[in-house]
């Protein structure tokens, strides 16, 4: 990369009296991918991502980098930050990772887009319907994902209109020779339309009998039709996801093998339809006792795949 290019996209923002027309963006400034690893008992989860760097500037034009990195210990045994709301009904949610990568315009026009990643350890609570199940079982894992998504997104509505739709663009990600992950999108549609949603991309993978990890990529509300900004954002996101790999430890593999002994086909469903949220219609002031997690066959997918 030439010195001129580095100067052109130096992460500094100066005040703009008129909104500039942006025809290209670049970022992060230090684009080399670095290895990250998270430990879950005797398994190591690895992925490659650039360093995050701030955008310098005056009068509020810049952006700072905070973030959160897990300590190099067993995350399942760590003192994590408990979060509440959303899917906390039936699930214990512990926040352990966050990072943001900024994309800037040329010649000090400042931040034009951002990609934020955050991770939760999702554990079945004592009163959860999944506490007696084993999430290493592929059908149970899929049901757990559907349940989590329903409780997180399925009940947010504006009148009769839902705020979200999904899962969309479901695909299986082989992160090891045994355990598999799931990648899918959630579209936020209440602030725009079904044709121009805000997109979040999620990754799920199991780490114990009653726990899985949810990694969420947030594109900062960038329109999927804004090719100048969306294309590099989704490219970075997918490069991080495609680098994900799990080195499965002996005790974790033994738990997986126990399930395989009674379930020879441990593959995950390759295609999963959009869920008709909420999964059951609740009566006022009453909590549902059971949830139908069967995907809707009539649900339509968005034609756009970033």
Secondary structure, 3 states (H helix, E strand, C coil): CCHHHHHHCCCEECCCCCCCCCCCEECCCCCCEEEEEEEECCEEEEEEEECCCCEEECCCCCECCCCECCCCCEHHHCCCEEECCHHHCCEEEEEEEEEEEEEEECCCECEEEEEEEEEEEEEECCCCCCCCCCCCCHHHHHHHHHHHHHHHHCCCEECCEECEEEEEEEEEECCCCCCCEEEEEEEEEEEEECCEEEEEEEEEEEEECCEEEEEEEECCCCCCCCHHHHHHHHHHHHHHHHCCEEECCHHHHHHHHHHHHHCCCCCCCCCCCCCCCCCCCCCCCCCCCCCCCCCCCCCCCCCCCC
